[in-house]
C-alpha cells in the first residue's frame, strides 16, 4: 500500500476484536490495543515512554518516537469528566494519585481522558462561563484537596497526576453536554449540538491545546467520540456539506490544535459510531493537508455486542418474516 510509506498514518484503535473487509478497508491498519476499562494485569504490557522520546509522530502505519522507533500505546479510557459529575470516576473512593499510580502498575502507558465542551466553556452560550465544581460530598469525597476547585482545575490535576506517573494522555472530546454517550437520539452525534454550536467545539480544542502545551506527556487529542446520525443529519466524509462533513470539521479542529501545540497527535473518529472509515481513501486528510502529515491517527471502534451491518440485516430479516 503506497499510503503506508507516507508521513501520514492510518491506524485503528480497537474496543474488541478488529473487523476488516478487503472490499471496504483498502488501507493498511495498525491495531492499537485501546482497552476501554480493561481490568486485568494480563491485558496490558505497555512500556513507559520516556520524556526524551517525545513528541510522538506517525510514520506510515506506526506511531514512532523522536528517534523514529515504533511506540506501542496501551491505553485505558478513564471516564467520568464528560458526565454530569465533571470529574473522573473513582475520586469518591481513592485519592487521585493512588488511582493514577494503579493505572501505571497495571501495565498501561497511556490514558484516554474524555471531557465535555461544557466543562471547558460552561453553559451553552457564546460567552465563556466558569463551570461549577464537582460535588465535593459525592464525586470528590476521597480528595479533599480538590473539593473547592472548578471542574477544569480538577481536570488539570488529573492530567498532572497521570503525567507524574509516566503515563501519556490523549484528550478526548466525548460530548458537548455532560452525559453518558452514546445513543441515536441524544442529539450529540455531530461535533456540534443545538446548545453548543461548532464555534465552541473549535474554541474548546484551541483552548485545551494551549493549556497543556507545556505538559509533554499530553501527546494527542481525540477530536470527537463516535460520529453518528443526529435527527435528519447524517455525518459524511468529504461531502462538502458544512453541516455534516466531518472530514472538513476535523481538519479545521486539527489545524487549530496544531497551531497551539505542533507536537500533538490528532485522532480522528470514523463515522457511524466510529465503525466506518470507508471514505478515507477518497479524502485522505493525512496526506492532502500538509499541516497534518505525520500527526493523524484514524480510530475505529468495534463492539462484540453491536455491529451496524449485522444489526441492519437482522432488522431487515425481521421485517420480511
Helices and strands as residue ranges (DSSP letters): G 2-5, E 12-14, E 31-35, G 41-43, G 51-53, E 57-59, E 62-64, E 74-77, H 96-105, E 110-116, H 117-121, G 144-146, H 151-164, E 168-175, H 198-211, E 218-222, H 246-260, E 265-269, H 271-274, H 285-288, G 290-292, E 296-299, H 308-320
